[in-house]
Amino acid sequence: MASPQTHTKIRVVVAKPGLDGHDRGAKIIARALRDAGMEVIYTGLHQTPEQIAETVIQEDADAVGLSILSGAHMTLVPRVVELLREQGADDVLITVGGTIPAEDIPELKALGVAEVFTPGAPTQAIVDFIRGAVVARTD
């Protein structure tokens, strides 16, 4: 019997938490992941951490990519991580992308974020990271 996290395709929720209204980068990443054969659920703009965690659980996602340009990453990301843990979904791979200052990256990783991608990160590197990390978690 397959484990609940085993799917024919890797399922990734791409989410824009907070009040940030710019989603071009999130859409580019969503398309790259989809083109790489992953199933992508894009939540749209202005999502609360609660909405994001609910979507991740409802969709039985393997990974979530949070795209944040607003500077609220040190508030929003910890809340999403906390909600996923409370729901027993602490095996979901969490990545963050956007304008994240270098000095905040170690703290985000200490919270449980697997990787942080800053502007200019190659889409292929993001695809490869998510695929490799999800496969490693399901083995």
C-alpha positions as CSV (number, residue, x, y, z in Angstrom):
1,M,0.0,0.0,0.0
2,A,1.3,3.5,-0.9
3,S,1.9,6.0,1.8
4,P,-0.5,9.0,1.8
5,Q,2.3,11.2,0.5
6,T,2.9,9.0,-2.6
7,H,1.4,10.3,-5.8
8,T,1.9,9.7,-9.4
9,K,3.0,13.3,-9.6
10,I,4.6,15.6,-7.1
11,R,1.9,18.0,-5.8
12,V,3.1,21.5,-5.0
13,V,1.0,24.4,-3.6
14,V,2.3,27.8,-4.7
15,A,1.0,30.5,-2.5
16,K,1.2,34.3,-2.0
17,P,0.7,35.0,1.7
18,G,-0.1,38.5,2.9
19,L,-0.8,41.7,1.2
20,D,1.8,41.4,-1.6
21,G,0.1,42.1,-4.9
22,H,2.8,41.1,-7.3
23,D,2.6,37.5,-8.5
24,R,4.5,37.3,-11.7
25,G,7.4,35.4,-10.1
26,A,5.0,32.9,-8.5
27,K,3.3,32.3,-11.8
28,I,6.7,31.7,-13.5
29,I,7.6,29.2,-10.9
30,A,4.2,27.5,-11.1
31,R,4.6,27.1,-14.8
32,A,8.1,25.8,-14.5
33,L,7.0,23.2,-12.0
34,R,4.0,22.2,-14.1
35,D,6.2,22.0,-17.2
36,A,8.5,19.7,-15.2
37,G,5.6,17.3,-14.7
38,M,4.5,18.4,-11.3
39,E,0.9,19.0,-10.3
40,V,0.7,22.7,-9.2
41,I,-2.1,24.3,-7.2
42,Y,-1.7,28.1,-7.3
43,T,-3.7,29.8,-4.5
44,G,-3.7,33.3,-5.9
45,L,-3.0,36.6,-4.2
46,H,-3.6,37.7,-0.6
47,Q,-3.8,34.3,1.1
48,T,-3.7,34.1,4.9
49,P,-1.4,31.5,6.5
50,E,-4.6,29.6,7.6
51,Q,-5.9,29.5,4.0
52,I,-2.5,28.2,2.8
53,A,-2.2,25.5,5.4
54,E,-5.8,24.4,4.7
55,T,-5.0,24.2,1.0
56,V,-1.8,22.2,1.6
57,I,-3.8,19.7,3.7
58,Q,-6.8,19.5,1.4
59,E,-4.7,18.9,-1.6
60,D,-2.4,16.4,0.1
61,A,0.5,18.4,-1.1
62,D,4.1,17.2,-1.0
63,A,5.5,20.7,-1.0
64,V,4.5,24.3,-0.6
65,G,6.3,27.3,-2.2
66,L,5.6,30.6,-0.4
67,S,6.3,33.7,-2.6
68,I,6.8,36.8,-0.5
69,L,8.0,40.2,-1.7
70,S,6.3,42.4,1.0
71,G,8.9,42.0,3.7
72,A,6.5,40.1,6.0
73,H,8.3,36.8,5.6
74,M,9.4,36.6,9.3
75,T,5.8,36.9,10.4
76,L,4.0,34.9,7.6
77,V,6.4,31.9,7.2
78,P,6.6,31.0,10.8
79,R,2.8,31.0,11.0
80,V,2.4,28.7,8.0
81,V,5.1,26.3,9.5
82,E,3.3,26.3,12.8
83,L,-0.1,25.6,11.3
84,L,1.2,22.8,9.2
85,R,2.8,21.2,12.3
86,E,-0.4,21.6,14.3
87,Q,-2.2,19.7,11.5
88,G,0.3,16.9,11.4
89,A,1.6,18.0,8.0
90,D,5.2,18.6,9.2
91,D,6.5,16.3,6.4
92,V,5.5,18.8,3.7
93,L,8.5,20.4,2.1
94,I,8.4,24.2,2.6
95,T,10.3,26.5,0.3
96,V,10.3,30.3,0.2
97,G,11.0,32.6,-2.7
98,G,11.2,36.3,-3.0
99,T,13.0,39.3,-1.7
100,I,14.4,37.7,1.5
101,P,17.4,39.4,3.1
102,A,20.4,37.1,3.4
103,E,20.5,37.6,7.2
104,D,16.9,36.1,7.5
105,I,17.6,32.9,5.6
106,P,19.3,31.0,8.5
107,E,16.4,31.8,10.8
108,L,13.9,30.7,8.2
109,K,15.8,27.4,7.7
110,A,16.0,26.9,11.5
111,L,12.2,27.2,11.6
112,G,11.9,24.3,9.1
113,V,12.1,26.0,5.7
114,A,14.0,23.6,3.4
115,E,15.3,26.3,1.0
116,V,15.0,30.0,0.2
117,F,15.2,31.2,-3.3
118,T,16.0,34.9,-3.9
119,P,15.5,36.9,-7.1
120,G,17.5,35.6,-10.0
121,A,17.4,31.9,-8.8
122,P,17.2,29.8,-12.0
123,T,13.8,28.1,-12.3
124,Q,15.6,24.8,-13.1
125,A,17.4,24.9,-9.8
126,I,14.0,25.3,-8.0
127,V,12.5,22.5,-10.0
128,D,15.5,20.2,-9.3
129,F,15.5,21.1,-5.6
130,I,11.8,20.4,-5.0
131,R,12.0,17.1,-7.0
132,G,15.1,15.9,-5.2
133,A,13.9,16.9,-1.7
134,V,10.4,15.4,-2.1
135,V,11.8,12.1,-3.5
136,A,14.3,12.0,-0.6
137,R,11.4,12.5,1.9
138,T,9.3,9.7,0.4
139,D,12.0,7.1,0.3
